[in-house]
Amino acid sequence: MNWDDTGPDTDERLDERLVDADADGEDTAVEAALRPKDLDEFVGQEKVREQLDLVLKAALARGATADHVLLSGAPGLGKTTLSMIIAAEMGAPIRITSGPAIQHAGDLAAILSSLQEGEVLFLDEIHRMSRPAEEMLYMAMEDFRVDVIVGKGPGATAIPLELPPFTLVGATTRAGLLPPPLRDRFGFTGHMEFYAPTELERVIQRSARLLDVAIDAEGAAEIAGRSRGTPRIANRLLRRVRDYAQVKADGRIDRGVASAALGVYEVDGRGLDRLDRAVLGALLKLFGGGPVGLSTLAVAVGEERETVEEVAEPFLVREGLLARTPRGRVATPAAWAHLGLVPPQHGGKGQQGLFGA
Ligand SMILES: Nc1ncnc2c1ncn2[C@@H]1O[C@H](COP(=O)(O)OP(=O)(O)OP(=O)(O)O)[C@@H](O)[C@H]1O
């Protein structure tokens, strides 16, 4: 039941996942070219856009630096893009770093003390910053000041350092993980949602224009439907479909070309890839739809527990195909339908009552 017995090892296989929302090296280079440059170009996220627009316009009208902004949401939804737009709209430079890159408070002090007035500091994965750095950030955000500690032990002294006013844009996939004192210091928090298929169609049409690829509305809709609500995935699938269109068709993307191309890459009509389908297939075919324990399910697909839990399950749960219950993993009726299988007469073992099966 291993979903790929002969391929490269797990890490390599997962790196190659087309439907992974995290960026890879290739992505970051192409993404730079595809990033919307202002709020008008930024597709979807109407609420966040409207609220942010007010925050920025008001700050500009006052001639002040914008309040600190926290952006929360899954990978690939546009947090980095939005931070760049914030800087562009404020006419300010931007410095980009991330929580894991700041190991010591001194690292943060060095960055903060070199900021220009009004500069935007984008701190990705802010929840992964070290504790001492986080504490230094509190004071920097509130008073535009840091205490640099010189020396060690009883002789250590704190030298206060004034900072120019700046705007911190923090990004996190897990707003709940931020300590409240940090969360409270942001003047505005934007929650980024997964995109609707029609919004992703607009993202795809826009990217196709920039990449000079001919695509019709149905072709864009076909790719959008498989993009798991995530612009980064939509752009990546578009590039793979473009390859296929160039090699196997006349370079133009319509529904048929998009569908055939994504068939080759094993991304199905709902955006599930091979790993997702292997997990779902095992749950249905070997365990009658569950409930089954995570470890057993992982062994059945020849994967690590963590891979199944962190890589495959979140999307399956989001799609309403799999449920995590106290008794184990359970397939929903939609899972049977998606894989074209018929559920056992009385539901899976012990499933009765869970979904009314
Ligand atoms: N609203 C949008 N409109 C058009 N393109 C978008 C939008 N949001 C994101 N994109 C595109 O998706 C890609 C990924 O966006 P971005 O790097 O900003 O995501 P992110 O949330 O910062 O991801 P991560 O947290 O993984 O760094 C970029 O190519 C960007 O151009």
The ligand as a Tripos MOL2 file, in Angstrom:
@<TRIPOS>MOLECULE
LIG
   31    33     1     0     0
SMALL
NO_CHARGES

@<TRIPOS>ATOM
      1 N1         -3.9590   37.9050   -3.2820 N.pl3     1 LIG1
      2 C1         -3.0810   37.5180   -4.2000 C.ar      1 LIG1
      3 N2         -3.2190   37.8940   -5.4690 N.ar      1 LIG1
      4 C2         -2.3550   37.4630   -6.4120 C.ar      1 LIG1
      5 N3         -1.2730   36.6910   -6.1590 N.ar      1 LIG1
      6 C3         -1.0780   36.3130   -4.9070 C.ar      1 LIG1
      7 C4         -1.9490   36.7070   -3.8630 C.ar      1 LIG1
      8 N4         -1.5110   36.1930   -2.7080 N.ar      1 LIG1
      9 C5         -0.4030   35.4940   -3.0040 C.ar      1 LIG1
     10 N5         -0.1440   35.5670   -4.3130 N.ar      1 LIG1
     11 C6          0.9630   34.8980   -4.9890 C.3       1 LIG1
     12 O1          1.2360   33.6830   -4.3040 O.3       1 LIG1
     13 C7          2.6170   33.5070   -4.0830 C.3       1 LIG1
     14 C8          2.8820   33.2750   -2.6280 C.3       1 LIG1
     15 O2          2.6110   34.4500   -1.8930 O.3       1 LIG1
     16 P1          3.4440   34.8590   -0.5930 P.3       1 LIG1
     17 O3          4.8870   34.4850   -0.7500 O.co2     1 LIG1
     18 O4          3.1380   36.2670   -0.3070 O.co2     1 LIG1
     19 O5          2.7650   33.9130    0.4670 O.3       1 LIG1
     20 P2          3.0500   33.8330    2.0350 P.3       1 LIG1
     21 O6          1.7290   33.8050    2.7220 O.co2     1 LIG1
     22 O7          4.0200   34.8560    2.4630 O.co2     1 LIG1
     23 O8          3.6680   32.4170    2.1520 O.3       1 LIG1
     24 P3          4.7090   31.9160    3.2710 P.3       1 LIG1
     25 O9          4.0580   32.1690    4.5740 O.co2     1 LIG1
     26 O10         4.8310   30.4570    2.9190 O.co2     1 LIG1
     27 O11         5.9680   32.6880    3.0290 O.co2     1 LIG1
     28 C9          3.2890   34.7230   -4.6970 C.3       1 LIG1
     29 O12         3.7190   34.3720   -5.9930 O.3       1 LIG1
     30 C10         2.2180   35.7490   -4.8580 C.3       1 LIG1
     31 O13         2.4240   36.4710   -6.0360 O.3       1 LIG1
@<TRIPOS>BOND
     1     1     2 1
     2     2     3 ar
     3     2     7 ar
     4     3     4 ar
     5     4     5 ar
     6     5     6 ar
     7     6     7 ar
     8     6    10 ar
     9     7     8 ar
    10     8     9 ar
    11     9    10 ar
    12    10    11 1
    13    11    12 1
    14    11    30 1
    15    12    13 1
    16    13    14 1
    17    13    28 1
    18    14    15 1
    19    15    16 1
    20    16    17 2
    21    16    18 1
    22    16    19 1
    23    19    20 1
    24    20    21 2
    25    20    22 1
    26    20    23 1
    27    23    24 1
    28    24    25 2
    29    24    26 1
    30    24    27 1
    31    28    29 1
    32    28    30 1
    33    30    31 1
@<TRIPOS>SUBSTRUCTURE
     1 LIG1         1 GROUP 0 **** ****
